[in-house]
Amino acid sequence: MPFALIPFLLLAIPILEIAVFILVGNAIGLWPTLGLVILTAVIGSILLKQQGISTLARIQTEIGAGRVPGRDLVSGVMIAMAGVLLLTPGLVTDALGFLLFVPGVRSRIFDFLKSRVVVVGQNSFGSGMGGQPRREPPYAAGPDVVDLSGEEFRRGPDPASPWHEPEDGDGGTNGRRLH
C-alpha cells in the first residue's frame, strides 16, 4: 500500500464508521447498536485467544520439525490484526476483523502476499516462506564480494583520503588534526 494512502485512510475510516453507526442506529436503535459493538469486542477477544493459541502451537510444531512456519507466522499476524480491529470500536472494523478470523480468507491473503513478497535472509532451515525452496538473494557472493578472515583483514591509513594526515605534519591542515 502506498504511504500516500495512509492519511486518506486515517480520515476516511472514522467517517465511514460514523456513517455506518448512524445507519445501523437508525435501523435498530441506539442501545442495540452499542450492544452490538460491545458484543463484537467480546467475541473478538475469545476468538483471538482460541485461534492465537492454536496458531502458536502450529508454529512450534513446524519449527520443531525443522521447517519455516511462513504460512503460520503470517496467519498469526493476521489474527493479531483481527483482534485489534475487533477491539477498535466500530462496525466496519469489526466486519474486517471477523473476516481475518476466517481461515479461508487468511489463506487467500497469504497466497496473494506470497506471490508479491520475496523473503531474503539467512536461516538454518534451508527453505523460504511457506516451505518453498529458498531463492538466493541477487547480491549473493559474486565477483564483487571478498571474504576475509580476521587475520587477513587489517586497517591502515589511505593516502588518497582527504582526511589522511601527511607524514610531514603540514599538507594543508595548518597544524590542525582532522579526527
C-alpha positions in Angstrom: 0.0 0.0 0.0 1.5 3.4 -0.9 2.2 5.6 2.0 0.2 8.4 0.4 -3.0 6.4 1.2 -2.4 6.3 4.9 -3.5 9.9 5.6 -6.6 9.3 3.4 -7.4 6.2 5.3 -6.9 7.9 8.7 -9.6 10.3 7.6 -11.9 8.0 5.6 -12.2 5.1 8.1 -13.6 7.2 11.0 -16.0 9.0 8.6 -17.2 5.6 7.3 -17.5 4.3 10.9 -19.7 7.3 11.9 -21.9 6.9 8.8 -22.4 3.2 9.5 -23.1 3.9 13.2 -25.8 6.4 12.1 -27.4 4.0 9.6 -27.4 1.0 11.9 -28.6 3.2 14.8 -31.5 4.4 12.8 -32.4 0.9 11.8 -32.1 -0.9 15.2 -31.8 1.9 17.7 -29.0 3.3 19.9 -28.7 0.7 22.6 -28.8 -2.3 20.4 -26.1 -0.7 18.2 -23.9 0.0 21.2 -24.6 -3.6 22.5 -23.5 -4.9 19.1 -20.2 -3.1 19.3 -19.5 -4.4 22.8 -20.6 -8.0 21.8 -18.2 -8.0 18.8 -15.4 -6.9 21.1 -16.1 -9.8 23.5 -16.4 -12.4 20.7 -13.3 -11.0 19.1 -11.3 -11.4 22.3 -12.5 -15.0 22.7 -11.6 -15.8 19.0 -8.2 -14.1 19.4 -7.4 -16.3 22.3 -8.5 -19.6 20.7 -7.0 -19.0 17.3 -3.9 -17.4 18.6 -3.0 -20.3 20.9 -3.7 -22.8 18.1 -1.5 -20.8 15.7 1.3 -20.6 18.2 1.1 -24.4 18.6 1.4 -24.9 14.9 4.4 -22.6 14.7 6.1 -24.5 17.4 5.4 -27.8 15.7 6.8 -26.5 12.3 9.9 -25.2 14.0 10.4 -28.5 15.9 10.2 -30.3 12.6 12.9 -28.1 11.1 10.5 -26.2 8.7 9.9 -22.5 8.3 6.4 -21.7 9.5 5.8 -19.0 7.0 2.1 -19.5 6.5 1.5 -19.8 10.2 3.6 -16.7 11.0 1.6 -14.7 8.5 -1.6 -16.2 9.8 -0.6 -15.2 13.4 0.0 -11.6 12.3 -3.4 -11.5 10.6 -5.1 -13.0 13.7 -3.4 -10.2 15.8 -4.6 -7.6 13.3 -8.1 -9.1 13.5 -8.0 -8.8 17.3 -7.0 -5.1 17.1 -9.7 -4.4 14.6 -12.4 -6.1 16.7 -11.3 -4.2 19.8 -11.4 -0.9 17.9 -14.9 0.5 18.3 -16.7 0.4 15.0 -18.8 -1.8 12.9 -16.7 -1.6 9.7 -13.5 -2.5 11.5 -15.4 -5.3 13.3 -16.5 -6.8 9.9 -12.9 -6.6 8.7 -11.7 -8.2 11.9 -14.2 -11.1 11.7 -13.1 -11.7 8.0 -9.5 -12.1 9.2 -10.5 -14.8 11.6 -11.8 -16.9 8.8 -9.0 -19.4 7.8 -10.0 -19.3 4.1 -9.7 -15.6 3.9 -6.3 -15.7 5.6 -5.2 -18.4 3.2 -6.2 -16.2 0.2 -4.4 -13.2 1.6 -1.3 -15.3 2.2 -1.4 -16.6 -1.3 -1.8 -13.0 -2.6 1.2 -11.8 -0.5 3.3 -14.9 -1.3 3.2 -14.1 -5.0 4.3 -10.5 -4.3 6.8 -10.7 -1.4 10.3 -12.1 -1.6 11.8 -13.0 1.8 15.6 -12.6 1.8 17.6 -13.6 4.8 19.7 -16.3 6.3 18.2 -19.1 8.3 19.1 -22.6 9.4 16.0 -24.2 7.9 17.1 -24.2 4.2 13.8 -23.1 2.9 11.8 -20.0 2.3 8.3 -18.7 3.1 5.7 -21.5 3.3 8.2 -24.3 2.9 9.2 -23.3 -0.6 12.9 -23.7 -1.6 14.9 -20.7 -0.6 16.0 -18.5 -3.5 19.4 -16.9 -3.2 19.4 -13.1 -3.0 20.5 -11.2 -6.1 23.5 -9.9 -4.2 24.8 -13.3 -3.1 28.5 -14.0 -3.3 29.8 -12.9 -6.7 32.8 -11.2 -8.2 32.3 -8.1 -6.0 32.4 -10.0 -2.7 35.7 -10.5 -0.9 35.5 -12.9 2.0 38.4 -12.3 4.5 39.2 -13.9 7.8 40.1 -11.8 10.9 43.8 -12.4 10.3 43.6 -11.3 6.7 41.9 -8.0 7.4 43.8 -5.0 8.7 43.0 -1.3 8.7 45.6 1.2 7.6 45.8 4.8 6.5 44.6 5.6 3.0 47.0 8.2 1.4 44.2 9.1 -1.1 41.8 10.0 1.6 41.1 13.7 2.1 41.3 13.0 5.9 44.7 11.5 5.7 47.4 13.4 7.6 50.7 13.6 5.7 53.8 12.4 7.4 55.5 15.8 7.4 52.6 17.3 9.5 51.7 20.1 7.0 49.8 19.1 3.9 47.2 21.9 4.1 45.9 21.3 7.6 47.6 24.3 9.1 48.6 22.2 12.1 45.0 21.1 12.8 44.2 17.5 13.4 41.4 16.0 11.3 39.9 13.5 13.7 
